[in-house]
Amino acid sequence: MRTTQPAIVSDGSSAAVVAWTVFHSRTGGPIQARRLAPGGIAGAVRTVSRGPVLSGFAPVLAGAAGRVAAAWVQDSDVRYSVLR
């Protein structure tokens, strides 16, 4: 699996979230994310977008109070998901 546009952000309470775009073809792929807890413990990979996202648009992350918002452009719209 090839990935592009990685991003990482603190969740504001000692953990972090990493997100990236999975590259399937020229039509793009889904946005996936994984929580990284203190001590390097990695959570499960979660697919946060529905359907492919055009490559070239990285997910934007912002974190606070143990939550992270991921936003991206899909079908000319801004989409988002809140990760806990």
C-alpha positions in Angstrom: 0.0 0.0 0.0 1.3 3.4 -0.9 0.4 6.5 1.2 0.8 10.2 0.6 0.3 13.5 2.5 1.0 12.3 6.1 0.1 14.7 8.9 0.5 14.4 12.7 -0.9 16.5 15.6 -1.2 16.3 19.4 -4.6 15.6 20.8 -3.9 18.1 23.6 -3.8 15.3 26.3 -0.5 13.4 25.7 -1.4 11.4 22.7 -1.2 12.1 18.9 -3.0 11.3 15.8 -1.4 10.5 12.4 -3.4 10.7 9.2 -2.6 10.1 5.6 -4.1 9.5 2.2 -4.0 6.0 0.8 -2.9 6.0 -2.9 -4.9 3.6 -5.0 -4.8 5.3 -8.4 -5.1 8.7 -10.1 -8.6 8.9 -8.6 -7.1 8.9 -5.1 -7.9 6.8 -2.1 -9.4 7.1 1.4 -8.1 9.1 4.4 -6.9 6.9 7.2 -5.8 7.7 10.7 -4.2 6.1 13.8 -3.9 7.3 17.4 -0.5 7.1 19.0 -0.7 6.9 22.8 2.1 7.7 25.2 4.9 5.1 25.2 4.5 4.5 21.4 1.3 2.4 21.7 -0.4 2.5 18.3 -4.2 2.2 18.0 -6.0 0.6 15.1 -6.0 2.2 11.7 -9.3 3.8 11.0 -10.7 4.9 7.6 -12.2 8.4 8.2 -13.3 9.4 4.7 -16.1 7.8 2.7 -14.9 7.1 -0.8 -11.7 8.3 -2.6 -10.0 11.6 -1.9 -8.1 13.2 -4.8 -4.4 13.0 -4.2 -2.7 16.3 -3.7 -5.0 17.3 -0.8 -3.5 16.4 2.6 -5.7 15.9 5.6 -5.6 18.9 8.0 -5.5 18.1 11.7 -6.3 20.1 14.8 -6.3 18.7 18.3 -7.5 19.7 21.8 -9.1 18.1 24.9 -8.3 14.5 23.8 -10.0 14.8 20.4 -8.7 15.5 16.9 -10.6 17.0 14.0 -9.4 15.8 10.6 -10.6 17.8 7.5 -10.0 17.2 3.8 -11.4 18.2 0.3 -13.5 15.6 -1.4 -15.7 16.2 -4.4 -15.1 20.0 -4.2 -16.5 20.0 -0.6 -14.7 20.2 2.7 -15.4 17.1 4.8 -14.4 16.3 8.4 -14.3 13.7 11.1 -13.7 14.0 14.8 -11.5 11.3 16.3 -11.4 10.4 20.0 
